[in-house]
Amino acid sequence: MPPTFIAAAELDVFRDEDLSYAARLQAAGVPVEPHLYPGAYHAFDLFAPEAAVSAAYVHAWYGYLRRRFAARQP
């Protein structure tokens, strides 16, 4: 499995499932970068893109993508 970024919102109904999946991937040796966003709900970044928690998510996600693509070998 490829390295994986997992973002979970604290108030999302899928939070426990997301975090469990991240833990299972890690246990299987997959590099995982899990993020839990306190006070956030499902699709928080779409419903409140101006919120600080959304900015933190976007910063983490884009940073992850930059690091992963920079690490790729041609």
Buried (B, 14 or more C-beta within 10 A) or exposed (E): EEEBBBBBBEEBEEBEEBBEBBEEBBEEEEEBBBBBBEEBBEEBBEEEEEBEBBEBBEEBBEEBEEEBEEEEEE
